[in-house]
């Protein structure tokens, strides 16, 4: 029984540490490739607004212009493009 408790005391922090490290790496790599700065990317997600079950509005910067898009389940619909300081209907 003592051997079991000793193994548990040693392996439980190890497993917890591996779980924490994997979640940290997942969060770190989720934003993109390491070493690539956000300003070096061609496309940048500016903001996302959830609207309900699987629907969102997103503002994406591409080519120096802001694009307002609607995201649904399996659909992407452009709504407006901002190239003059305010959004124009697309």
Biopython code that builds the backbone (N, CA, C, O; Angstrom):
import numpy as np
from Bio.PDB.StructureBuilder import StructureBuilder

atoms = [
    (1, "UNK", "N", (0.820, -1.193, 0.000)),
    (1, "UNK", "CA", (0.000, 0.000, 0.000)),
    (1, "UNK", "C", (0.863, 1.256, 0.000)),
    (1, "UNK", "O", (0.526, 2.243, -0.654)),
    (2, "UNK", "N", (1.967, 1.223, 0.726)),
    (2, "UNK", "CA", (2.874, 2.371, 0.765)),
    (2, "UNK", "C", (3.484, 2.632, -0.606)),
    (2, "UNK", "O", (3.665, 3.783, -1.005)),
    (3, "UNK", "N", (3.802, 1.555, -1.326)),
    (3, "UNK", "CA", (4.364, 1.706, -2.673)),
    (3, "UNK", "C", (3.357, 2.381, -3.603)),
    (3, "UNK", "O", (3.733, 3.226, -4.415)),
    (4, "UNK", "N", (2.088, 2.015, -3.490)),
    (4, "UNK", "CA", (1.025, 2.610, -4.298)),
    (4, "UNK", "C", (0.892, 4.106, -4.009)),
    (4, "UNK", "O", (0.800, 4.911, -4.936)),
    (5, "UNK", "N", (0.880, 4.475, -2.743)),
    (5, "UNK", "CA", (0.757, 5.882, -2.378)),
    (5, "UNK", "C", (1.977, 6.690, -2.817)),
    (5, "UNK", "O", (1.850, 7.854, -3.195)),
    (6, "UNK", "N", (3.155, 6.073, -2.767)),
    (6, "UNK", "CA", (4.372, 6.748, -3.214)),
    (6, "UNK", "C", (4.320, 6.999, -4.721)),
    (6, "UNK", "O", (4.661, 8.089, -5.180)),
    (7, "UNK", "N", (3.896, 6.002, -5.488)),
    (7, "UNK", "CA", (3.748, 6.178, -6.935)),
    (7, "UNK", "C", (2.705, 7.250, -7.250)),
    (7, "UNK", "O", (2.901, 8.079, -8.138)),
    (8, "UNK", "N", (1.605, 7.221, -6.518)),
    (8, "UNK", "CA", (0.555, 8.220, -6.716)),
    (8, "UNK", "C", (1.070, 9.620, -6.417)),
    (8, "UNK", "O", (0.774, 10.562, -7.152)),
    (9, "UNK", "N", (1.827, 9.759, -5.356)),
    (9, "UNK", "CA", (2.365, 11.064, -4.973)),
    (9, "UNK", "C", (3.378, 11.581, -5.989)),
    (9, "UNK", "O", (3.533, 12.793, -6.139)),
    (10, "UNK", "N", (4.064, 10.689, -6.685)),
    (10, "UNK", "CA", (5.041, 11.102, -7.680)),
    (10, "UNK", "C", (4.408, 11.326, -9.053)),
    (10, "UNK", "O", (4.762, 12.275, -9.752)),
    (11, "UNK", "N", (3.487, 10.470, -9.434)),
    (11, "UNK", "CA", (2.941, 10.543, -10.789)),
    (11, "UNK", "C", (1.806, 11.549, -10.938)),
    (11, "UNK", "O", (1.621, 12.104, -12.021)),
    (12, "UNK", "N", (1.052, 11.793, -9.890)),
    (12, "UNK", "CA", (-0.062, 12.733, -9.993)),
    (12, "UNK", "C", (0.407, 14.150, -10.352)),
    (12, "UNK", "O", (-0.182, 14.753, -11.249)),
    (13, "UNK", "N", (1.432, 14.711, -9.701)),
    (13, "UNK", "CA", (1.929, 16.029, -10.137)),
    (13, "UNK", "C", (2.528, 15.989, -11.549)),
    (13, "UNK", "O", (2.441, 16.974, -12.283)),
    (14, "UNK", "N", (3.128, 14.872, -11.927)),
    (14, "UNK", "CA", (3.700, 14.754, -13.264)),
    (14, "UNK", "C", (2.599, 14.806, -14.328)),
    (14, "UNK", "O", (2.729, 15.520, -15.322)),
    (15, "UNK", "N", (1.532, 14.061, -14.120)),
    (15, "UNK", "CA", (0.415, 14.065, -15.066)),
    (15, "UNK", "C", (-0.264, 15.436, -15.091)),
    (15, "UNK", "O", (-0.622, 15.926, -16.162)),
    (16, "UNK", "N", (-0.442, 16.053, -13.931)),
    (16, "UNK", "CA", (-1.021, 17.391, -13.879)),
    (16, "UNK", "C", (-0.153, 18.408, -14.600)),
    (16, "UNK", "O", (-0.670, 19.273, -15.307)),
    (17, "UNK", "N", (1.159, 18.313, -14.432)),
    (17, "UNK", "CA", (2.079, 19.218, -15.113)),
    (17, "UNK", "C", (2.062, 19.027, -16.619)),
    (17, "UNK", "O", (2.123, 20.001, -17.369)),
    (18, "UNK", "N", (1.979, 17.778, -17.070)),
    (18, "UNK", "CA", (1.893, 17.521, -18.509)),
    (18, "UNK", "C", (0.588, 18.055, -19.090)),
    (18, "UNK", "O", (0.578, 18.593, -20.197)),
    (19, "UNK", "N", (-0.509, 17.911, -18.356)),
    (19, "UNK", "CA", (-1.793, 18.446, -18.822)),
    (19, "UNK", "C", (-1.729, 19.958, -18.909)),
    (19, "UNK", "O", (-2.185, 20.534, -19.896)),
    (20, "UNK", "N", (-1.173, 20.616, -17.901)),
    (20, "UNK", "CA", (-1.044, 22.069, -17.918)),
    (20, "UNK", "C", (-0.148, 22.518, -19.065)),
    (20, "UNK", "O", (-0.470, 23.487, -19.753)),
    (21, "UNK", "N", (0.968, 21.833, -19.282)),
    (21, "UNK", "CA", (1.889, 22.203, -20.359)),
    (21, "UNK", "C", (1.240, 22.033, -21.728)),
    (21, "UNK", "O", (1.454, 22.858, -22.617)),
    (22, "UNK", "N", (0.458, 20.984, -21.910)),
    (22, "UNK", "CA", (-0.185, 20.778, -23.207)),
    (22, "UNK", "C", (-1.249, 21.846, -23.462)),
    (22, "UNK", "O", (-1.388, 22.314, -24.592)),
    (23, "UNK", "N", (-1.997, 22.236, -22.435)),
    (23, "UNK", "CA", (-2.976, 23.312, -22.606)),
    (23, "UNK", "C", (-2.297, 24.649, -22.870)),
    (23, "UNK", "O", (-2.795, 25.442, -23.669)),
    (24, "UNK", "N", (-1.183, 24.912, -22.223)),
    (24, "UNK", "CA", (-0.439, 26.139, -22.447)),
    (24, "UNK", "C", (0.094, 26.189, -23.877)),
    (24, "UNK", "O", (0.019, 27.223, -24.541)),
    (25, "UNK", "N", (0.640, 25.049, -24.349)),
    (25, "UNK", "CA", (1.155, 25.008, -25.719)),
    (25, "UNK", "C", (0.032, 25.162, -26.732)),
    (25, "UNK", "O", (0.209, 25.832, -27.749)),
    (26, "UNK", "N", (-1.122, 24.554, -26.472)),
    (26, "UNK", "CA", (-2.254, 24.661, -27.384)),
    (26, "UNK", "C", (-2.707, 26.113, -27.491)),
    (26, "UNK", "O", (-2.977, 26.605, -28.586)),
    (27, "UNK", "N", (-2.788, 26.792, -26.359)),
    (27, "UNK", "CA", (-3.192, 28.199, -26.370)),
    (27, "UNK", "C", (-2.154, 29.050, -27.089)),
    (27, "UNK", "O", (-2.510, 29.960, -27.838)),
    (28, "UNK", "N", (-0.901, 28.768, -26.874)),
    (28, "UNK", "CA", (0.177, 29.539, -27.490)),
    (28, "UNK", "C", (0.215, 29.343, -29.004)),
    (28, "UNK", "O", (0.409, 30.303, -29.749)),
    (29, "UNK", "N", (0.031, 28.106, -29.459)),
    (29, "UNK", "CA", (0.102, 27.807, -30.885)),
    (29, "UNK", "C", (-1.212, 28.083, -31.603)),
    (29, "UNK", "O", (-1.245, 28.108, -32.833)),
    (30, "UNK", "N", (-2.281, 28.286, -30.868)),
    (30, "UNK", "CA", (-3.581, 28.547, -31.479)),
    (30, "UNK", "C", (-3.568, 29.874, -32.240)),
    (30, "UNK", "O", (-4.267, 30.006, -33.245)),
    (31, "UNK", "N", (-2.803, 30.840, -31.792)),
    (31, "UNK", "CA", (-2.768, 32.148, -32.436)),
    (31, "UNK", "C", (-1.953, 32.136, -33.716)),
    (31, "UNK", "O", (-1.982, 33.124, -34.450)),
    (32, "UNK", "N", (-1.242, 31.089, -34.016)),
    (32, "UNK", "CA", (-0.462, 31.013, -35.246)),
    (32, "UNK", "C", (0.912, 30.443, -34.988)),
    (32, "UNK", "O", (1.198, 29.927, -33.907)),
    (33, "UNK", "N", (1.749, 30.543, -35.983)),
    (33, "UNK", "CA", (3.083, 30.002, -35.869)),
    (33, "UNK", "C", (3.938, 30.850, -34.941)),
    (33, "UNK", "O", (3.885, 32.079, -34.991)),
    (34, "UNK", "N", (4.732, 30.191, -34.086)),
    (34, "UNK", "CA", (5.605, 30.972, -33.212)),
    (34, "UNK", "C", (6.643, 31.733, -34.029)),
    (34, "UNK", "O", (7.159, 31.223, -35.023)),
    (35, "UNK", "N", (6.936, 32.932, -33.608)),
    (35, "UNK", "CA", (7.940, 33.732, -34.293)),
    (35, "UNK", "C", (7.368, 34.634, -35.377)),
    (35, "UNK", "O", (8.077, 35.504, -35.882)),
    (36, "UNK", "N", (6.104, 34.448, -35.747)),
    (36, "UNK", "CA", (5.479, 35.293, -36.756)),
    (36, "UNK", "C", (4.659, 36.351, -36.029)),
    (36, "UNK", "O", (3.676, 36.028, -35.362)),
    (37, "UNK", "N", (5.050, 37.576, -36.153)),
    (37, "UNK", "CA", (4.348, 38.659, -35.471)),
    (37, "UNK", "C", (3.007, 38.913, -36.145)),
    (37, "UNK", "O", (2.842, 38.643, -37.335)),
    (38, "UNK", "N", (2.052, 39.432, -35.385)),
    (38, "UNK", "CA", (0.712, 39.681, -35.912)),
    (38, "UNK", "C", (0.740, 40.695, -37.051)),
    (38, "UNK", "O", (-0.064, 40.588, -37.977)),
    (39, "UNK", "N", (1.647, 41.683, -37.011)),
    (39, "UNK", "CA", (1.679, 42.683, -38.061)),
    (39, "UNK", "C", (2.271, 42.135, -39.356)),
    (39, "UNK", "O", (2.127, 42.771, -40.400)),
    (40, "UNK", "N", (2.927, 40.986, -39.325)),
    (40, "UNK", "CA", (3.497, 40.390, -40.526)),
    (40, "UNK", "C", (2.488, 39.520, -41.277)),
    (40, "UNK", "O", (2.793, 39.046, -42.371)),
    (41, "UNK", "N", (1.329, 39.303, -40.734)),
    (41, "UNK", "CA", (0.331, 38.454, -41.365)),
    (41, "UNK", "C", (-0.488, 39.254, -42.367)),
    (41, "UNK", "O", (-0.650, 40.466, -42.228)),
    (42, "UNK", "N", (-0.997, 38.567, -43.367)),
    (42, "UNK", "CA", (-1.838, 39.211, -44.371)),
    (42, "UNK", "C", (-3.264, 39.407, -43.874)),
    (42, "UNK", "O", (-3.918, 40.384, -44.239)),
    (43, "UNK", "N", (-3.748, 38.494, -43.051)),
    (43, "UNK", "CA", (-5.114, 38.548, -42.546)),
    (43, "UNK", "C", (-5.060, 38.623, -41.025)),
    (43, "UNK", "O", (-4.313, 37.886, -40.383)),
    (44, "UNK", "N", (-5.871, 39.531, -40.451)),
    (44, "UNK", "CA", (-5.895, 39.678, -38.993)),
    (44, "UNK", "C", (-7.343, 39.769, -38.540)),
    (44, "UNK", "O", (-8.126, 40.543, -39.090)),
    (45, "UNK", "N", (-7.697, 38.971, -37.529)),
    (45, "UNK", "CA", (-9.028, 39.011, -36.945)),
    (45, "UNK", "C", (-9.063, 40.146, -35.936)),
    (45, "UNK", "O", (-8.322, 40.133, -34.953)),
    (46, "UNK", "N", (-9.927, 41.133, -36.179)),
    (46, "UNK", "CA", (-9.985, 42.309, -35.323)),
    (46, "UNK", "C", (-10.936, 42.080, -34.165)),
    (46, "UNK", "O", (-10.577, 42.319, -33.012)),
    (47, "UNK", "N", (-12.145, 41.620, -34.458)),
    (47, "UNK", "CA", (-13.137, 41.418, -33.400)),
    (47, "UNK", "C", (-14.193, 40.428, -33.864)),
    (47, "UNK", "O", (-14.491, 40.324, -35.054)),
    (48, "UNK", "N", (-14.760, 39.696, -32.893)),
    (48, "UNK", "CA", (-15.839, 38.748, -33.168)),
    (48, "UNK", "C", (-16.967, 39.013, -32.183)),
    (48, "UNK", "O", (-16.731, 39.195, -30.989)),
    (49, "UNK", "N", (-18.201, 39.034, -32.693)),
    (49, "UNK", "CA", (-19.376, 39.237, -31.857)),
    (49, "UNK", "C", (-20.310, 38.049, -32.025)),
    (49, "UNK", "O", (-20.899, 37.884, -33.094)),
    (50, "UNK", "N", (-20.463, 37.211, -30.992)),
    (50, "UNK", "CA", (-21.398, 36.083, -31.095)),
    (50, "UNK", "C", (-22.837, 36.585, -31.126)),
    (50, "UNK", "O", (-23.216, 37.462, -30.349)),
    (51, "UNK", "N", (-23.633, 36.022, -32.029)),
    (51, "UNK", "CA", (-25.031, 36.428, -32.164)),
    (51, "UNK", "C", (-26.007, 35.384, -31.664)),
    (51, "UNK", "O", (-27.177, 35.695, -31.444)),
    (52, "UNK", "N", (-25.566, 34.182, -31.484)),
    (52, "UNK", "CA", (-26.464, 33.121, -31.044)),
    (52, "UNK", "C", (-25.878, 31.777, -31.404)),
    (52, "UNK", "O", (-24.663, 31.624, -31.524)),
    (53, "UNK", "N", (-26.746, 30.816, -31.572)),
    (53, "UNK", "CA", (-26.340, 29.428, -31.806)),
    (53, "UNK", "C", (-25.566, 29.287, -33.114)),
    (53, "UNK", "O", (-26.165, 29.079, -34.170)),
    (54, "UNK", "N", (-24.264, 29.398, -33.052)),
    (54, "UNK", "CA", (-23.408, 29.176, -34.208)),
    (54, "UNK", "C", (-23.290, 30.355, -35.156)),
    (54, "UNK", "O", (-22.659, 30.216, -36.204)),
    (55, "UNK", "N", (-23.860, 31.495, -34.845)),
    (55, "UNK", "CA", (-23.791, 32.667, -35.715)),
    (55, "UNK", "C", (-22.943, 33.750, -35.069)),
    (55, "UNK", "O", (-23.048, 34.001, -33.868)),
    (56, "UNK", "N", (-22.095, 34.393, -35.879)),
    (56, "UNK", "CA", (-21.207, 35.436, -35.376)),
    (56, "UNK", "C", (-21.035, 36.524, -36.422)),
    (56, "UNK", "O", (-21.193, 36.279, -37.618)),
    (57, "UNK", "N", (-20.716, 37.704, -35.975)),
    (57, "UNK", "CA", (-20.240, 38.785, -36.829)),
    (57, "UNK", "C", (-18.754, 38.941, -36.557)),
    (57, "UNK", "O", (-18.327, 38.903, -35.403)),
    (58, "UNK", "N", (-17.969, 39.116, -37.603)),
    (58, "UNK", "CA", (-16.526, 39.250, -37.436)),
    (58, "UNK", "C", (-16.023, 40.400, -38.281)),
    (58, "UNK", "O", (-16.511, 40.640, -39.385)),
    (59, "UNK", "N", (-15.042, 41.107, -37.751)),
    (59, "UNK", "CA", (-14.330, 42.137, -38.500)),
    (59, "UNK", "C", (-12.932, 41.597, -38.759)),
    (59, "UNK", "O", (-12.196, 41.263, -37.831)),
    (60, "UNK", "N", (-12.579, 41.519, -40.041)),
    (60, "UNK", "CA", (-11.301, 40.965, -40.466)),
    (60, "UNK", "C", (-10.559, 42.033, -41.250)),
    (60, "UNK", "O", (-11.136, 42.674, -42.129)),
    (61, "UNK", "N", (-9.280, 42.230, -40.936)),
    (61, "UNK", "CA", (-8.458, 43.179, -41.683)),
    (61, "UNK", "C", (-7.676, 42.423, -42.743)),
    (61, "UNK", "O", (-6.980, 41.452, -42.447)),
    (62, "UNK", "N", (-7.800, 42.882, -43.983)),
    (62, "UNK", "CA", (-7.093, 42.259, -45.095)),
    (62, "UNK", "C", (-6.743, 43.339, -46.110)),
    (62, "UNK", "O", (-7.618, 44.074, -46.567)),
    (63, "UNK", "N", (-5.487, 43.432, -46.454)),
    (63, "UNK", "CA", (-5.059, 44.415, -47.443)),
    (63, "UNK", "C", (-5.279, 45.848, -47.012)),
    (63, "UNK", "O", (-5.523, 46.710, -47.856)),
    (64, "UNK", "N", (-5.200, 46.126, -45.726)),
    (64, "UNK", "CA", (-5.389, 47.472, -45.223)),
    (64, "UNK", "C", (-6.846, 47.900, -45.150)),
    (64, "UNK", "O", (-7.137, 49.061, -44.863)),
    (65, "UNK", "N", (-7.754, 46.984, -45.403)),
    (65, "UNK", "CA", (-9.184, 47.283, -45.356)),
    (65, "UNK", "C", (-9.844, 46.380, -44.326)),
    (65, "UNK", "O", (-9.409, 45.250, -44.101)),
    (66, "UNK", "N", (-10.891, 46.888, -43.709)),
    (66, "UNK", "CA", (-11.662, 46.105, -42.749)),
    (66, "UNK", "C", (-12.876, 45.520, -43.454)),
    (66, "UNK", "O", (-13.589, 46.220, -44.173)),
    (67, "UNK", "N", (-13.103, 44.231, -43.241)),
    (67, "UNK", "CA", (-14.232, 43.530, -43.839)),
    (67, "UNK", "C", (-15.140, 43.033, -42.726)),
    (67, "UNK", "O", (-14.679, 42.352, -41.810)),
    (68, "UNK", "N", (-16.423, 43.364, -42.793)),
    (68, "UNK", "CA", (-17.418, 42.862, -41.856)),
    (68, "UNK", "C", (-18.066, 41.650, -42.508)),
    (68, "UNK", "O", (-18.636, 41.750, -43.595)),
    (69, "UNK", "N", (-17.977, 40.493, -41.834)),
    (69, "UNK", "CA", (-18.520, 39.259, -42.390)),
    (69, "UNK", "C", (-19.425, 38.580, -41.368)),
    (69, "UNK", "O", (-19.229, 38.707, -40.159)),
    (70, "UNK", "N", (-20.406, 37.867, -41.872)),
    (70, "UNK", "CA", (-21.301, 37.070, -41.038)),
    (70, "UNK", "C", (-20.867, 35.621, -41.158)),
    (70, "UNK", "O", (-20.672, 35.112, -42.261)),
    (71, "UNK", "N", (-20.717, 34.954, -40.013)),
    (71, "UNK", "CA", (-20.317, 33.556, -39.980)),
    (71, "UNK", "C", (-21.471, 32.736, -39.430)),
    (71, "UNK", "O", (-21.976, 33.006, -38.340)),
    (72, "UNK", "N", (-21.879, 31.743, -40.185)),
    (72, "UNK", "CA", (-22.918, 30.832, -39.748)),
    (72, "UNK", "C", (-22.397, 29.414, -39.814)),
    (72, "UNK", "O", (-21.215, 29.186, -40.071)),
    (73, "UNK", "N", (-23.260, 28.488, -39.588)),
    (73, "UNK", "CA", (-22.847, 27.084, -39.660)),
    (73, "UNK", "C", (-22.617, 26.714, -41.122)),
    (73, "UNK", "O", (-23.564, 26.447, -41.861)),
    (74, "UNK", "N", (-21.371, 26.701, -41.522)),
    (74, "UNK", "CA", (-21.014, 26.340, -42.884)),
    (74, "UNK", "C", (-21.151, 27.466, -43.893)),
    (74, "UNK", "O", (-21.029, 27.218, -45.092)),
    (75, "UNK", "N", (-21.400, 28.685, -43.459)),
    (75, "UNK", "CA", (-21.533, 29.801, -44.392)),
    (75, "UNK", "C", (-20.709, 30.998, -43.935)),
    (75, "UNK", "O", (-20.547, 31.244, -42.740)),
    (76, "UNK", "N", (-20.198, 31.730, -44.906)),
    (76, "UNK", "CA", (-19.502, 32.991, -44.666)),
    (76, "UNK", "C", (-20.089, 33.993, -45.652)),
    (76, "UNK", "O", (-20.039, 33.780, -46.863)),
    (77, "UNK", "N", (-20.649, 35.092, -45.131)),
    (77, "UNK", "CA", (-21.309, 36.081, -45.973)),
    (77, "UNK", "C", (-20.676, 37.447, -45.754)),
    (77, "UNK", "O", (-20.694, 37.956, -44.634)),
    (78, "UNK", "N", (-20.113, 38.059, -46.810)),
    (78, "UNK", "CA", (-19.583, 39.415, -46.655)),
    (78, "UNK", "C", (-20.728, 40.417, -46.505)),
    (78, "UNK", "O", (-21.725, 40.346, -47.224)),
    (79, "UNK", "N", (-20.574, 41.340, -45.571)),
    (79, "UNK", "CA", (-21.619, 42.328, -45.326)),
    (79, "UNK", "C", (-21.174, 43.714, -45.752)),
    (79, "UNK", "O", (-21.910, 44.409, -46.453)),
    (80, "UNK", "N", (-19.973, 44.134, -45.338)),
    (80, "UNK", "CA", (-19.522, 45.492, -45.651)),
    (80, "UNK", "C", (-18.001, 45.530, -45.703)),
    (80, "UNK", "O", (-17.316, 44.669, -45.150)),
    (81, "UNK", "N", (-17.488, 46.566, -46.392)),
    (81, "UNK", "CA", (-16.053, 46.784, -46.503)),
    (81, "UNK", "C", (-15.759, 48.215, -46.088)),
    (81, "UNK", "O", (-16.431, 49.150, -46.525)),
    (82, "UNK", "N", (-14.756, 48.378, -45.246)),
    (82, "UNK", "CA", (-14.361, 49.704, -44.759)),
    (82, "UNK", "C", (-13.019, 50.069, -45.387)),
    (82, "UNK", "O", (-11.978, 49.566, -44.965)),
    (83, "UNK", "N", (-13.042, 50.940, -46.389)),
    (83, "UNK", "CA", (-11.783, 51.405, -46.985)),
    (83, "UNK", "C", (-11.672, 52.925, -46.955)),
    (83, "UNK", "O", (-10.651, 53.479, -47.361)),
    (84, "UNK", "N", (-12.721, 53.608, -46.474)),
    (84, "UNK", "CA", (-12.702, 55.069, -46.421)),
    (84, "UNK", "C", (-12.954, 55.601, -45.015)),
    (84, "UNK", "O", (-13.197, 56.797, -44.858)),
    (85, "UNK", "N", (-12.904, 54.766, -44.001)),
    (85, "UNK", "CA", (-13.108, 55.229, -42.636)),
    (85, "UNK", "C", (-14.447, 54.849, -42.063)),
    (85, "UNK", "O", (-14.628, 54.883, -40.846)),
    (86, "UNK", "N", (-15.405, 54.484, -42.917)),
    (86, "UNK", "CA", (-16.689, 53.992, -42.418)),
    (86, "UNK", "C", (-17.133, 52.854, -43.332)),
    (86, "UNK", "O", (-16.741, 52.786, -44.497)),
    (87, "UNK", "N", (-17.937, 51.984, -42.796)),
    (87, "UNK", "CA", (-18.333, 50.804, -43.553)),
    (87, "UNK", "C", (-19.290, 51.169, -44.671)),
    (87, "UNK", "O", (-20.211, 51.964, -44.482)),
    (88, "UNK", "N", (-19.064, 50.578, -45.848)),
    (88, "UNK", "CA", (-19.944, 50.710, -46.992)),
    (88, "UNK", "C", (-20.588, 49.362, -47.252)),
    (88, "UNK", "O", (-19.929, 48.331, -47.123)),
    (89, "UNK", "N", (-21.849, 49.349, -47.612)),
    (89, "UNK", "CA", (-22.538, 48.097, -47.897)),
    (89, "UNK", "C", (-21.872, 47.394, -49.068)),
    (89, "UNK", "O", (-21.543, 48.026, -50.071)),
    (90, "UNK", "N", (-21.676, 46.108, -48.943)),
    (90, "UNK", "CA", (-21.024, 45.325, -49.996)),
    (90, "UNK", "C", (-22.033, 44.813, -50.992)),
    (90, "UNK", "O", (-21.665, 44.131, -51.949)),
]
sb = StructureBuilder()
sb.init_structure("model")
sb.init_model(0)
sb.init_chain("A")
sb.init_seg("    ")
for serial, (resi, resn, name, xyz) in enumerate(atoms, 1):
    if name == "N":
        sb.init_residue(resn, " ", resi, " ")
    sb.init_atom(name, np.array(xyz, "f"), 0.0, 1.0, " ", f" {name:<3s}", serial, name[0])
structure = sb.get_structure()
